[in-house]
Amino acid sequence: MTRNVVIGFLGTQLDGGLSPARWEKWRPTVSLVQHDDMVVDRVELIHSSQHTALAELLARDMASVSPETEVRLHVMDVANPWDFGEVYAALYDWARAYAFDTGGERYWAHITTGTHVGQICMFLMVESRFIPGVLLQTSPPRRQRQGDPGSYTLIDLDLSRYDALAQRFNQAHTEAQDFLKSGIATRNASFNALIDEIERVAVRSRAPILLTGPTGAGKSHLARRMFELKQSRHQVSGAFVEVNCATLRGDGAASTLFGHRKGAFTGAVADRPGLLRNADGGVLFLDEIGELGLDEQAMLLKAVEDKRFRPMGGDKEVSSDFQLIAGTHRDLRQDVQAGRFREDLFARINLWSYTLPGLARRPEDIEPTLDYLLALAVAEGGRSVRFHAEARQRYLQFAKSTQAPWSGNFRDLTASVTRLVTLAEGGRISLALVEAEIQRLQWFWAREPVAQDEQAVDLDALLPDPLRAGLDLFDRLQLEAVVRLCRQSSSLSDAGRRLFDQSRTQRTVVNDADRLRKYLLKHGLSWDRVTGR
């Protein structure tokens, strides 16, 4: 038969009293064994050595009321019973050492007695399952009568039992994700998983965050949305301060970031607080952080770690408690190896690092993003504009194909939608207008040379010896193109989807990743070898 075990603190005030008159008042620990409808087989009573005599008296009183209840006394001494850290650590150690028998016993954590700190720690022990049970709350009778045990309530902290409450938490989580995505119903699974984690980090952490990704991928926009999300949760009291480090040069870089004192250099005619101080209590977004000079990087490291720094020309340090979000389109790991970026600063800002994929790597998100940008442009322009069905289909077909690199990412798409909305006659975007826009985009992208390091594919270094010599020029050119696209893709599936974007629509079973894997294997290659990941 399952036994009921109560774990609780001695209440030095509520449980107190040594004279016979103690029976005339309600004592929460004694009341545990006075309820006719509640059988308590054992009480684990935690107390300090200072109150051992009172604990022993309570044990005798409970034995007189309920002889079948075993009372065990546990001494737990803390220097300060109002110090959360001390009490939690002591209770944690006690719970870890206790031999719980969940198969044969039920555990009730009594939260009516003890200091408020002790009650909170008991709650946390149950909530984290270090004490595998439920909470027990006792209450005195409405009218004090000798022998009246009052009432009790068992509280199960398993929130899954409270559907309405769980739904509210889930709704808040979903709303926060939608907020970070500006309400765009993105469909890319990996991007949605990325935003899901960023949402949790944004509301739980004040550590630096590093956002990487190509120009126009939305780093600045996401950083501001993260700040606004923290602001809605009352987690920041300061402002959102943004600067593109590529615009900072020479003495002006240190002055802009860290401020200066009057006379620090030629032209410093007055004190300047600097952006770090402006961001006190808020968020500082340093876009293109890789463009900072090494001296500024050293000063920034100290400011991030110590929340203190010295303005240019200043004798005293000043303080600023800000959260840093950094953005870059560069691979800072390579910059560290080349000595262009400090390794210690990179380690400090790389605790939370997220790479935002370019628009071309998320073709399934182009349609909802198009709808969002169209609605935004219509709202700003003040007139209703819609696509003709055929025109919309043609635009999306091009936008999601490999012909559209979207090298400027959302900036390119935003500019394209703005042009379509502006030129639409009678509030309709026609097929002719879409065709003209496609030609404009193709012309624009054709002007952009491909970087040499992206062009170069050294097949001789990749291919095994037996296959290297027998490769026809046709096969070599085709393989080079495939390898180049693999290196530009985020995953094997992403590369396969881009390579087989037309033929996949004609197949009943679609497995782009498997087709690409077999193609590479035919040449003795693997995804890891081709991409170096």
Buried (B, 14 or more C-beta within 10 A) or exposed (E): EEBBBBBBBBBBEBBBBEEEEBBEBBBBBBBBBBBEEBEBBBBBBBBBEEBEEBBBBBBEBBBEBBEEBBBEBBEBEBEEBEBBEBBBEBBBEBBEEBEBEEEEBBBBBBBBBBBEBBBBBBBBBBBEEBBBBBBBBBBBEEEEEEEBBBEBEEEEBEEEEEEEEEEEEEEEBEEBBBBBBBEBEBBBEEBBEBBBEBBEBBBEEBEBBBBBBBEBBBBBBBBBBBBBBBBEEEBBEBBBBBBBBEEBEEBEBBBBBBBBBEEBBEEBEEBBBBBBBBBBEBBBBBBBBBBBBEEBBBBBBBBBEEBEBBBBBBEEEBEBEBBBBBBBBBEBEEBBEEEBBBEEBBEBBBEBBBBBBBBBBBBEBBBBBBBBBBEBBBEEEEEEBBBBEEBBEBBBEBBBEEEBBBBBBBBBBBBBBBBBBEEBEEEEBBBEBBBBBBEEBEEBBEEEEEEEEEEEBEBEEBBEEEBBEEBEEEBBEEBBEBBBBBBBBBBBBBBBBBBBBEEBEEEEEBBBBEBBBEBBEEBBBEBEBBBEE
